[in-house]
Amino acid sequence: MARHIPFEQAPDHEWRSRAAHVIPGGSSTGSKRPDALYGSRANDAAVPSHYEKARGCRIWATDGREFIDCGMALGAVGLGYADAQVTRAVQEAAAAGPVTSLPHRLEVEVAEQLVNVIPSAEQVRFLRTGAEATSAAVRLARTITGRLRVVASGYFGWLDWNSDAPGVPQSTRDLVTWVPFADIAALETAMSLGEPPAAIIIEPLVHDIAPLAWLEAARRLADAHGAVLIFDEVKTCFRVRTGGVQALLGVTPDITAIGKALANGYPLAAVVGRADAMDAATRTWISSTAAVEAT
């Protein structure tokens, strides 16, 4: 069993050892595991595994070493760690009682602000994570069209509908047709395979911002096949442009998933879209107790 040493005395490798005893893989976030962060250097004592505090773009490891964090919490922090204005707003919301049996007025105010800055947004549903938001977007598309198949290009989180991980039924995997990033010919082929798709879902930035022609082709093909066009802008909204890649390049999807920098690292996400598309939320079930917790 791991020894419990006060953090002021524990070297970084001690935290790594303790984590391995109680957390599968050493971290609850797959991309924060040492092997995911550092590859072949995962067991190198020189690389940090846990932090104690963060300010701006800097983090301090448990042994006091200071680092510049180029990853900024996997892209979730756009204003810097421990931003004073954000921290103050969170403290005020927590002190006022952040969750009750009624929706908080901030749900309305923030939704109105999102409608003002994201081209595809006429209505909003809040969630907590980007994976939830992309899943909600696909459920809306299936509700709208009455179809099941999805044509996809990108990474959309860990939930079953888009994962080939062990434990996911083959019947679920078979509902998604995968297309390489920015491959218009492959997208055209995928749209014509089998049953007509409910949706095209695209990450408009993987290693690079998508070419305009790729997004325009997705818009054209979605319209031609009666499918819903979804952009996963979890990584890009409030970073590439306040309104996302769609605001930068001028191609507007029907539905958009957002998250990460939306709340500067606090757990908040949303699915937004045209009013007629979002109305499908009243005909299916998308709900979470913590979706509108006010902090």
C-alpha positions as CSV (number, residue, x, y, z in Angstrom):
1,M,0.0,0.0,0.0
2,A,1.3,3.5,-0.8
3,R,2.7,5.5,2.1
4,H,0.9,8.7,2.8
5,I,3.5,11.4,2.9
6,P,2.6,15.1,3.1
7,F,3.0,16.7,-0.3
8,E,5.6,19.1,1.0
9,Q,7.9,16.2,1.6
10,A,7.0,13.8,-1.2
11,P,9.2,13.8,-4.4
12,D,7.3,13.6,-7.7
13,H,8.0,9.9,-8.2
14,E,6.3,9.2,-4.8
15,W,3.0,10.6,-6.2
16,R,3.4,8.6,-9.4
17,S,3.8,5.4,-7.3
18,R,0.8,6.3,-5.1
19,A,-1.3,7.1,-8.2
20,A,-0.5,3.7,-9.7
21,H,-1.8,1.9,-6.6
22,V,-5.3,3.6,-6.6
23,I,-6.0,4.8,-10.1
24,P,-5.9,2.5,-13.1
25,G,-3.2,3.7,-15.5
26,G,-2.2,6.4,-13.0
27,S,-4.6,9.1,-14.1
28,S,-8.4,9.3,-14.7
29,T,-7.7,11.3,-17.9
30,G,-6.1,9.1,-20.5
31,S,-4.2,11.9,-22.1
32,K,-2.6,12.8,-18.8
33,R,-1.1,9.4,-18.2
34,P,2.8,9.5,-18.1
35,D,3.0,7.2,-21.1
36,A,0.6,9.4,-23.1
37,L,2.5,12.6,-22.1
38,Y,6.0,11.4,-22.4
39,G,6.1,8.2,-24.4
40,S,9.5,6.4,-23.9
41,R,10.4,8.9,-21.2
42,A,7.3,8.0,-19.1
43,N,9.4,6.5,-16.3
44,D,12.1,9.2,-16.4
45,A,12.3,10.8,-12.9
46,A,13.1,14.2,-14.6
47,V,9.6,14.6,-16.1
48,P,6.8,15.7,-13.8
49,S,3.7,13.5,-13.2
50,H,1.6,15.7,-10.8
51,Y,1.3,19.4,-10.1
52,E,0.6,21.3,-6.9
53,K,-0.4,24.8,-8.3
54,A,-0.7,26.6,-11.6
55,R,-0.7,30.3,-12.6
56,G,-0.9,31.8,-16.1
57,C,1.0,29.4,-18.4
58,R,3.1,27.9,-15.6
59,I,2.7,24.8,-13.4
60,W,4.6,23.8,-10.3
61,A,5.3,20.1,-9.8
62,T,4.8,18.5,-6.4
63,D,8.6,18.8,-5.8
64,G,8.5,22.5,-6.5
65,R,10.0,22.6,-10.0
66,E,8.4,25.2,-12.3
67,F,7.4,24.4,-15.9
68,I,5.8,26.3,-18.8
69,D,2.7,24.2,-19.8
70,C,2.4,24.4,-23.6
71,G,-0.6,22.0,-23.5
72,M,-2.7,24.3,-21.3
73,A,-4.8,21.4,-19.9
74,L,-5.3,19.6,-23.2
75,G,-6.5,22.9,-24.8
76,A,-9.1,23.6,-22.1
77,V,-7.5,26.8,-20.7
78,G,-7.5,29.8,-22.9
79,L,-7.2,32.7,-20.4
80,G,-4.4,31.1,-18.3
81,Y,-4.5,29.1,-15.1
82,A,-6.1,30.7,-12.1
83,D,-7.3,33.7,-14.0
84,A,-8.3,36.2,-11.4
85,Q,-11.6,37.3,-13.0
86,V,-12.7,33.7,-13.7
87,T,-11.7,32.6,-10.2
88,R,-13.7,35.5,-8.7
89,A,-16.8,34.6,-10.7
90,V,-16.6,30.9,-9.6
91,Q,-16.2,31.9,-6.0
92,E,-19.2,34.2,-6.2
93,A,-21.3,31.5,-7.9
94,A,-20.3,28.9,-5.3
95,A,-21.1,31.2,-2.4
96,A,-24.5,31.9,-3.8
97,G,-25.5,28.2,-4.1
98,P,-24.5,26.8,-7.5
99,V,-27.1,24.1,-7.9
100,T,-30.7,23.8,-6.8
101,S,-33.9,22.1,-8.0
102,L,-34.4,25.1,-10.4
103,P,-32.2,26.2,-13.4
104,H,-29.9,29.1,-12.5
105,R,-30.5,32.4,-14.4
106,L,-26.9,32.0,-15.7
107,E,-28.1,29.2,-17.9
108,V,-30.2,31.7,-19.9
109,E,-27.6,34.5,-19.9
110,V,-24.7,32.3,-21.1
111,A,-26.9,30.7,-23.7
112,E,-27.8,34.1,-25.0
113,Q,-24.1,35.0,-25.2
114,L,-23.3,31.8,-27.2
115,V,-26.1,32.6,-29.6
116,N,-24.5,36.0,-30.2
117,V,-21.0,34.7,-31.0
118,I,-21.3,31.3,-32.7
119,P,-22.8,31.4,-36.3
120,S,-24.7,28.0,-36.0
121,A,-26.1,28.8,-32.6
122,E,-29.8,29.7,-32.3
123,Q,-30.5,27.5,-29.3
124,V,-28.3,25.8,-26.7
125,R,-28.2,22.8,-24.4
126,F,-25.5,22.6,-21.7
127,L,-23.6,19.6,-20.6
128,R,-20.3,19.0,-18.7
129,T,-17.9,17.4,-21.2
130,G,-17.1,17.5,-24.9
131,A,-17.7,13.8,-25.2
132,E,-21.3,14.4,-23.9
133,A,-21.7,17.3,-26.3
134,T,-20.7,15.3,-29.4
135,S,-22.9,12.4,-28.3
136,A,-25.8,14.7,-27.8
137,A,-25.2,16.2,-31.3
138,V,-25.3,12.7,-32.9
139,R,-28.5,11.8,-30.9
140,L,-30.1,15.0,-32.2
141,A,-29.2,14.1,-35.8
142,R,-30.6,10.6,-35.4
143,T,-33.8,12.0,-34.0
144,I,-34.1,14.6,-36.8
145,T,-33.5,12.1,-39.6
146,G,-34.8,8.8,-38.2
147,R,-31.5,7.3,-39.5
148,L,-28.7,5.6,-37.6
149,R,-25.5,5.7,-39.6
150,V,-22.9,8.4,-39.0
151,V,-20.0,9.5,-41.3
152,A,-17.2,10.8,-39.1
153,S,-13.8,12.3,-39.3
154,G,-11.9,13.2,-36.1
155,Y,-11.9,12.3,-32.4
156,F,-15.1,12.7,-30.5
157,G,-14.4,11.4,-27.0
158,W,-14.6,8.1,-25.3
159,L,-18.4,7.2,-25.3
160,D,-19.6,4.1,-27.1
161,W,-21.1,5.6,-30.3
162,N,-17.7,6.5,-31.8
163,S,-15.3,4.2,-30.0
164,D,-13.6,0.9,-31.1
165,A,-12.3,0.2,-27.6
166,P,-12.8,-3.2,-26.0
167,G,-16.3,-3.4,-24.4
168,V,-18.1,-1.5,-27.3
169,P,-20.5,-3.8,-29.2
170,Q,-19.6,-4.4,-32.8
171,S,-23.2,-3.5,-33.7
172,T,-22.5,0.0,-32.3
173,R,-19.2,0.4,-34.1
174,D,-20.8,-0.6,-37.4
175,L,-23.0,2.5,-37.3
176,V,-20.0,4.8,-37.9
177,T,-18.2,5.1,-41.2
178,W,-14.8,6.7,-40.7
179,V,-13.2,9.1,-43.2
180,P,-9.6,10.5,-43.2
181,F,-9.3,14.2,-42.4
182,A,-9.7,16.5,-45.5
183,D,-10.2,13.6,-47.9
184,I,-13.1,14.8,-50.0
185,A,-13.2,11.7,-52.3
186,A,-13.4,9.4,-49.3
187,L,-16.2,11.5,-47.9
188,E,-18.1,11.3,-51.2
189,T,-17.7,7.5,-51.2
190,A,-18.7,7.2,-47.5
191,M,-21.9,9.1,-48.1
192,S,-23.0,6.6,-50.8
193,L,-22.3,3.5,-48.8
194,G,-25.2,1.5,-47.4
195,E,-28.1,3.3,-45.7
196,P,-28.2,7.1,-46.0
197,P,-26.4,8.7,-43.0
198,A,-28.0,10.7,-40.2
199,A,-25.0,13.0,-39.9
200,I,-21.6,14.0,-41.0
201,I,-19.6,14.9,-38.0
202,I,-16.2,16.6,-38.5
203,E,-13.4,18.0,-36.3
204,P,-12.5,21.1,-38.3
205,L,-9.0,21.1,-36.8
206,V,-6.8,18.1,-36.2
207,H,-3.2,18.9,-36.6
208,D,-4.1,21.8,-39.0
209,I,-7.2,23.8,-39.6
210,A,-9.3,22.1,-42.2
211,P,-9.1,23.4,-45.8
212,L,-12.1,25.5,-46.7
213,A,-12.9,23.0,-49.6
214,W,-13.2,20.2,-47.1
215,L,-15.8,21.9,-45.0
216,E,-17.6,23.2,-48.1
217,A,-17.8,19.6,-49.4
218,A,-19.2,18.4,-46.1
219,R,-21.8,21.1,-46.2
220,R,-22.7,20.3,-49.8
221,L,-22.9,16.5,-49.3
222,A,-24.9,16.8,-46.1
223,D,-27.5,18.9,-47.9
224,A,-27.5,16.5,-50.9
225,H,-28.1,13.4,-48.7
226,G,-30.5,15.0,-46.2
227,A,-28.0,14.6,-43.4
228,V,-27.2,16.8,-40.5
229,L,-23.8,18.5,-40.5
230,I,-22.1,18.6,-37.1
231,F,-18.9,20.4,-36.3
232,D,-17.0,19.2,-33.2
233,E,-15.5,22.6,-32.1
234,V,-14.7,21.4,-28.6
235,K,-11.1,22.3,-29.1
236,T,-11.5,25.3,-31.4
237,C,-14.3,27.5,-30.1
238,F,-12.9,30.4,-28.1
239,R,-9.4,29.5,-29.3
240,V,-9.1,29.6,-33.1
241,R,-11.8,32.3,-33.0
242,T,-14.4,33.1,-30.4
243,G,-17.0,31.6,-32.7
244,G,-14.8,28.7,-33.8
245,V,-13.6,27.6,-37.2
246,Q,-17.0,28.2,-38.6
247,A,-16.7,31.9,-37.9
248,L,-13.2,31.9,-39.3
249,L,-13.9,30.1,-42.6
250,G,-17.6,30.9,-43.1
251,V,-19.0,27.4,-43.3
252,T,-21.9,26.9,-40.9
253,P,-23.0,23.5,-39.6
254,D,-26.4,22.6,-38.4
255,I,-25.2,21.6,-35.0
256,T,-22.0,22.3,-33.1
257,A,-20.4,20.7,-30.0
258,I,-18.3,23.0,-27.8
259,G,-16.4,22.7,-24.5
260,K,-12.9,22.9,-23.1
261,A,-12.0,26.7,-23.2
262,L,-15.7,27.6,-22.9
263,A,-15.2,27.8,-19.2
264,N,-11.4,28.2,-19.0
265,G,-10.9,24.6,-17.8
266,Y,-14.0,24.3,-15.6
267,P,-16.3,21.4,-16.7
268,L,-18.8,23.0,-19.0
269,A,-19.8,22.0,-22.6
270,A,-22.7,22.6,-24.8
271,V,-24.4,21.5,-28.0
272,V,-25.7,24.4,-30.0
273,G,-27.4,24.7,-33.4
274,R,-30.2,25.9,-35.6
275,A,-33.5,26.2,-33.7
276,D,-35.3,23.6,-35.8
277,A,-32.4,21.2,-35.3
278,M,-32.2,21.8,-31.5
279,D,-36.0,21.3,-31.2
280,A,-35.2,17.6,-31.5
281,A,-34.0,17.8,-27.9
282,T,-37.6,17.9,-26.9
283,R,-38.3,14.7,-28.8
284,T,-35.4,12.7,-27.3
285,W,-33.7,12.6,-23.9
286,I,-30.6,14.7,-23.2
287,S,-30.2,15.6,-19.6
288,S,-27.7,15.8,-16.7
289,T,-28.2,16.8,-13.1
290,A,-24.9,18.7,-13.2
291,A,-25.3,20.3,-16.6
292,V,-26.2,23.7,-15.3
293,E,-24.2,23.8,-12.0
294,A,-23.4,27.5,-11.9
295,T,-19.6,27.4,-11.1
